[in-house]
Amino acid sequence: RRFRRNEDLHQCHILFISSSERKYLAQILDSVKGSSILTVADTDGFARQGGIIGLVLEENRVRLEINPQAAERSYLKISSKLLALARIVGEPGEGRD
């Protein structure tokens, strides 16, 4: 389902944020903060900006960047198998790359 800006995003469990929404990213993440919503995007640096799962293209392959602190804030647990496949990142000041 597509959401419009200012629409209630709390109706979903997984929210994919398109790269076309890059300039609204902080506002979108703030609006779902504290909700049990898995945020996913294909925007560079998404997980470092507070998103949970970022999809990045490396050597013509899609890789995952996961921010465990963001998942924890959303009351979500990421499978250890999924974490093993991903690059773990944090937000600036959290001691992760």
C-alpha positions in Angstrom: 0.0 0.0 0.0 1.2 3.5 -0.8 1.0 6.1 1.9 0.7 9.8 1.4 2.7 12.3 3.5 1.0 13.0 6.9 -1.0 9.8 6.6 -1.0 7.5 9.6 1.8 5.0 9.1 1.0 3.0 12.2 -1.3 0.7 10.1 1.7 -1.3 8.8 4.3 -3.7 10.1 6.9 -3.2 7.5 7.5 0.2 5.9 9.6 0.5 2.8 10.8 4.1 2.3 11.6 4.8 -1.4 14.7 6.8 -2.2 12.4 9.4 -3.7 11.5 10.3 -0.1 15.1 11.0 0.9 14.4 14.6 1.9 11.6 13.5 4.2 13.5 10.6 5.7 14.1 12.2 9.1 10.5 13.3 9.4 9.2 9.8 8.4 11.5 8.0 10.9 10.5 10.4 13.6 6.8 9.7 12.9 7.2 5.9 13.5 9.7 6.2 16.4 8.8 3.9 19.2 6.4 1.9 17.0 6.9 -1.8 16.2 7.4 -1.0 12.5 10.3 -2.5 10.5 11.7 0.3 8.4 13.5 -0.7 5.2 15.0 1.6 2.5 17.4 1.6 -0.5 18.7 5.0 0.4 22.5 5.3 1.0 23.2 5.6 4.8 19.6 4.7 5.8 20.5 2.5 8.7 23.1 5.0 9.9 20.3 7.6 10.0 18.1 5.6 12.3 16.4 3.2 9.9 16.5 -0.6 10.7 17.4 -2.3 7.4 19.2 -0.6 4.5 19.6 -2.2 1.1 22.9 -1.3 -0.5 24.3 -2.3 -3.9 27.9 -3.6 -3.7 29.6 -5.3 -6.6 26.3 -5.8 -8.4 24.8 -7.5 -5.3 22.2 -6.3 -2.9 23.7 -6.3 0.7 22.0 -5.5 4.0 23.0 -2.9 6.5 21.3 -3.4 9.9 21.1 -1.0 12.8 20.4 -3.1 15.9 19.8 -0.1 18.1 17.1 1.2 15.8 15.5 -2.3 15.9 15.7 -2.4 19.7 14.0 1.1 19.9 11.2 -0.3 17.8 10.8 -3.4 20.1 11.9 -5.7 17.3 14.4 -8.5 17.4 16.5 -9.3 14.3 17.3 -13.0 13.7 21.0 -13.9 14.4 21.0 -15.6 11.0 20.0 -12.4 9.3 22.5 -10.4 11.4 25.3 -12.8 10.3 24.5 -11.9 6.6 24.5 -8.2 7.2 26.9 -5.4 7.9 26.1 -4.1 11.4 26.0 -0.3 11.6 25.0 2.3 14.1 24.2 5.9 14.2 26.9 8.6 14.6 28.2 8.6 18.2 27.1 5.0 18.9 30.6 3.5 18.4 29.8 1.5 15.2 31.0 2.3 11.7 
